[in-house]
């Protein structure tokens, strides 16, 4: 297994001369996420403010029941539910497949030097579209179910299924369960390796906070390109051992 520094060096070599395109793709992704999650955050703050103003120190069950019968509160609640529903739908239909496209655009950059990143990301996102939507949805459901037990099992499963976006593009003929299962097989013995790779960026993450978060537009491509290099390594290891799925 390569070291973290080797994965990061591969990422930096691939990003050299291509930072502009990588940052542009990341900015598009962040803007789309913000466009859908922003209204959700606004409605949540609006509801919290309304509850604080009308409940005050009366946070008893009686006070809560009285508030819940308030027509204005009910209207805000309906708005929140509607906004959350639209965000979930948008995430499933647009953002989930786009995450697959984003990951594989960096993989093409790292493996083949293909720097046509924005077109690649959107082409991959909408190629075999419904399989990507269903697989990513099923993956998130599984992680959520494991998280209901305890946080730690959910995190472990998140690492176990982390290679699914790459597998979907590599093997579009696989079903959702097959792609997720293959990721689980690939990550046997490598979950801590991926965790350790992510952890190696923690210093950069803290520095990005000093830029009011703007630095993450550069850090995220660095992490994603390193993860793509990591996938190639675990994929080669999986194939060398004959595969189990």
C-alpha positions in Angstrom: 0.0 0.0 0.0 1.3 3.4 -0.9 1.8 6.1 1.7 -0.4 9.1 2.2 2.3 11.3 0.9 2.5 9.2 -2.3 -1.2 9.6 -2.9 -1.0 13.3 -2.2 2.0 13.7 -4.6 0.0 12.0 -7.3 -2.8 14.4 -6.6 -0.5 17.4 -6.7 1.1 16.2 -10.0 -2.3 15.8 -11.6 -3.5 19.2 -10.3 -0.4 21.1 -11.4 -1.5 23.4 -14.2 -5.1 22.3 -13.7 -6.0 24.1 -10.5 -8.2 26.6 -12.3 -10.4 23.8 -13.7 -10.5 21.9 -10.5 -11.5 25.0 -8.5 -14.2 25.9 -11.1 -15.7 22.4 -10.8 -15.6 22.6 -7.0 -17.2 26.0 -7.0 -20.0 24.8 -9.2 -20.6 21.9 -6.8 -20.6 24.2 -3.8 -22.9 26.7 -5.4 -25.4 23.9 -6.3 -25.3 22.5 -2.8 -25.7 26.0 -1.3 -28.6 26.8 -3.7 -30.6 23.8 -2.3 -29.4 23.7 1.3 -29.6 27.5 1.8 -33.4 27.7 1.9 -33.5 24.8 4.3 -31.2 26.6 6.7 -33.2 29.8 6.3 -36.5 28.1 7.1 -34.9 26.3 10.1 -33.6 29.6 11.5 -36.9 31.2 10.9 -38.7 28.5 12.8 -36.2 28.6 15.7 -36.6 32.4 15.9 -40.3 32.2 16.0 -40.3 29.5 18.7 -37.9 31.6 20.8 -39.9 34.7 20.5 -43.3 33.1 21.3 -42.2 30.5 23.9 -39.7 32.5 25.9 -39.1 30.8 29.2 -42.4 28.8 28.8 -40.8 25.7 27.3 -43.3 23.3 29.0 -45.3 20.7 27.2 -48.4 22.9 27.5 -46.5 25.8 26.0 -45.3 23.7 23.1 -48.8 22.3 22.5 -50.3 25.8 22.4 -47.6 26.9 20.0 -48.2 24.0 17.7 -51.8 25.1 17.3 -50.9 28.6 16.3 -51.8 29.1 12.6 -48.6 31.1 11.9 -46.5 28.3 13.5 -48.3 25.7 11.4 -47.7 27.8 8.2 -44.0 28.0 9.0 -43.9 24.3 9.7 -45.5 23.5 6.4 -43.0 25.7 4.7 -40.1 24.0 6.4 -41.5 20.5 5.5 -42.0 21.6 1.9 -38.5 23.1 1.6 -36.9 20.0 3.2 -38.8 17.8 0.8 -37.6 19.8 -2.2 -34.0 19.6 -1.0 -34.2 15.9 -0.5 -35.6 15.4 -3.9 -33.0 17.7 -5.5 -30.2 15.9 -3.6 -31.4 12.5 -4.8 -32.0 13.5 -8.5 -29.2 16.0 -9.0 -26.6 16.3 -6.3 -26.1 12.5 -5.6 -25.2 11.6 -9.3 -23.2 14.8 -9.5 -21.1 13.6 -6.6 -20.3 10.5 -8.7 -19.4 12.7 -11.7 -17.3 15.0 -9.5 -15.3 12.1 -8.0 -14.7 10.5 -11.4 -13.7 13.7 -13.1 -10.8 13.9 -10.7 -10.1 10.2 -11.3 -9.8 10.9 -15.0 -7.4 13.8 -14.3 -5.2 11.6 -12.0 -5.2 8.5 -14.1 -5.4 9.8 -17.7 -4.5 13.4 -17.4 -7.9 14.3 -18.8 -8.4 17.9 -17.6 -11.7 18.6 -19.3 -13.2 18.5 -15.8 -16.5 20.3 -15.9 -17.8 18.5 -19.1 -16.5 15.2 -17.8 -18.2 15.6 -14.4 -21.6 16.4 -16.0 -21.3 13.7 -18.7 -20.5 11.1 -16.1 -23.3 12.3 -13.8 -26.0 11.8 -16.4 -24.6 8.7 -18.1 -26.4 5.6 -16.7 -28.2 8.2 -14.7 -30.9 6.2 -12.9 -28.5 3.5 -11.8 -26.3 6.2 -10.2 -29.3 7.8 -8.5 -30.6 4.5 -7.1 -27.2 3.3 -6.0 -26.3 6.5 -4.2 -29.7 6.7 -2.6 -29.4 3.1 -1.4 -25.9 3.7 -0.1 -27.1 6.7 1.9 -30.0 4.7 3.3 -27.7 1.9 4.4 -25.3 4.3 6.1 -28.3 6.1 7.8 -29.6 2.8 9.1 -26.3 1.8 10.5 -26.0 5.2 12.1 -29.3 4.6 13.9 -27.5 1.9 15.9 -24.6 4.1 16.9 -22.6 6.8 15.2 -19.4 4.7 15.0 -21.0 1.8 12.9 -22.4 4.5 10.5 -18.9 6.0 10.1 -17.3 2.6 9.5 -19.9 1.8 6.8 -19.3 5.2 5.3 -15.6 4.2 4.8 -16.6 0.7 3.6 -18.9 2.1 0.9 -16.6 5.0 -0.1 -15.4 3.5 -3.4 -19.0 3.1 -4.7 -19.0 6.2 -6.9 -15.8 5.0 -8.7 -17.1 1.5 -9.1 -20.4 2.8 -10.6 -18.4 4.4 -13.4 -16.0 1.6 -13.8 -18.7 -1.1 -13.9 -22.0 0.4 -15.0 -23.5 -3.0 -15.5 -23.5 -3.7 -11.7 -26.7 -3.2 -9.7 -26.8 -1.0 -6.7 -26.3 -3.9 -4.2 -23.4 -5.3 -6.3 -21.6 -2.0 -6.6 -21.9 -1.3 -2.8 -20.9 -4.9 -2.1 -17.8 -4.6 -4.3 -16.8 -1.4 -2.5 -17.1 -3.3 0.8 -14.9 -6.0 -0.5 -12.3 -3.5 -1.8 -12.2 -1.7 1.5 -11.6 -4.8 3.6 -8.4 -4.0 5.5 -8.2 -0.5 4.0 -10.9 1.5 5.9 -8.3 2.8 8.4 -6.0 3.6 5.5 -8.6 5.9 4.0 -9.4 7.4 7.4 -5.7 8.1 7.9 -5.5 9.7 4.4 -8.4 12.1 5.3 -6.8 12.8 8.7 -3.6 13.9 7.0 -5.5 17.0 5.6 -6.6 18.2 9.0 -3.8 20.8 9.2 -4.9 22.3 5.9 -8.6 22.2 7.0 -7.8 24.3 10.1 -5.8 26.8 7.9 -8.8 27.1 5.6 -10.9 28.2 8.6 -8.7 31.3 8.8 -9.7 32.2 5.2 -13.4 32.1 6.3 -13.8 28.8 4.5 -12.7 30.1 1.1 -9.6 27.9 1.1 -11.8 24.8 1.0 -12.4 25.5 -2.7 -8.7 24.5 -3.2 -8.5 21.9 -0.4 -11.5 19.9 -1.6 -9.9 19.2 -5.1 -6.7 18.2 -3.3 -8.5 15.7 -1.1 -10.6 14.4 -4.0 -7.7 13.8 -6.3 -5.9 12.0 -3.5 -8.9 9.8 -2.9 -9.0 9.0 -6.6 -5.3 7.9 -6.4 -6.3 5.8 -3.3 -9.1 4.1 -5.3 -6.7 3.0 -8.0 -4.5 1.5 -5.4 -7.2 -0.5 -3.6 -8.7 -1.5 -7.0 -5.4 -2.9 -8.1 -5.0 -4.8 -4.8 -8.6 -6.1 -5.2 -7.9 -7.4 -8.8 -4.5 -8.8 -7.8 -6.3 -11.0 -5.2 -8.8 -12.2 -7.8 -11.7 -10.2 -6.4 -14.6 -11.5 -4.4 -17.6 -10.3 -6.3 
